[in-house]
Amino acid sequence: VPLPPLAEQHRIVARIEQLMALCDSLEQQINATTEKQTELLSNLIRAQSQGGAAESPQRATHARAQVIDLAIYRASIGCYAINKLA
């Protein structure tokens, strides 16, 4: 199996470590955003159950769409990282 020169191997490893650090940072941001969205949704549900201001159906749909968009966002980040690795 042909291997690149040792200097090239070190360069590849350094680049992968940079990208892994980027992935870790993005994962932390995603987790923080998810926690914030969960907190906001819980507060909204609590306010609704306690007779708070009625939310329009359009806003309820928008809140659900944001949760779905987070999954799309995660997939996009994964694609970005894979593209950078390539």
C-alpha positions in Angstrom: 0.0 0.0 0.0 1.6 3.3 -1.1 1.8 5.9 1.7 2.5 9.6 1.3 5.8 11.0 2.7 6.0 11.4 6.4 5.8 15.2 6.2 2.6 15.0 4.1 1.1 12.5 6.7 1.8 15.1 9.5 0.2 17.8 7.4 -2.9 15.6 6.8 -3.2 14.8 10.5 -2.8 18.5 11.5 -5.6 19.5 9.0 -7.9 16.7 10.3 -7.3 17.9 13.9 -8.2 21.5 12.8 -11.4 20.2 11.2 -12.3 18.0 14.2 -11.9 21.1 16.5 -14.3 23.0 14.1 -16.8 20.1 14.3 -16.5 20.1 18.1 -17.2 23.8 18.2 -20.1 23.5 15.9 -21.5 20.7 17.9 -21.3 22.8 21.1 -23.1 25.6 19.3 -25.8 23.2 18.1 -26.3 21.8 21.6 -26.6 25.3 23.1 -29.1 26.3 20.4 -31.1 23.1 21.0 -31.1 23.7 24.7 -32.3 27.2 24.2 -35.0 26.1 21.8 -36.2 23.5 24.2 -36.3 26.0 27.0 -38.2 28.5 24.9 -40.7 25.9 23.8 -41.2 24.7 27.4 -41.9 28.2 28.5 -44.3 28.7 25.6 -46.2 25.5 26.5 -46.2 26.5 30.1 -47.6 29.9 29.3 -50.3 28.4 27.0 -51.3 25.9 29.7 -51.6 28.7 32.3 -53.9 30.8 30.1 -51.2 33.0 28.5 -51.7 34.9 25.3 -53.1 32.6 22.6 -50.6 31.7 19.9 -51.8 31.9 16.3 -51.7 28.6 14.4 -49.2 30.1 12.0 -46.7 30.8 14.9 -47.2 27.2 16.2 -46.3 25.9 12.8 -43.3 28.2 12.7 -42.1 26.8 16.0 -42.3 23.3 14.8 -40.6 24.2 11.6 -37.6 25.6 13.5 -37.1 22.2 15.2 -37.2 20.5 11.9 -34.8 23.0 10.4 -32.3 22.2 13.2 -32.1 18.7 11.8 -31.4 20.1 8.3 -28.8 22.4 9.8 -27.0 19.5 11.5 -27.0 17.6 8.2 -25.6 20.7 6.4 -22.8 21.0 8.9 -22.0 17.3 8.4 -21.8 17.9 4.6 -19.7 20.9 5.1 -17.2 19.0 7.3 -17.0 16.1 4.8 -16.5 18.6 2.0 -13.6 20.2 3.9 -12.1 16.8 4.5 -12.3 16.0 0.9 
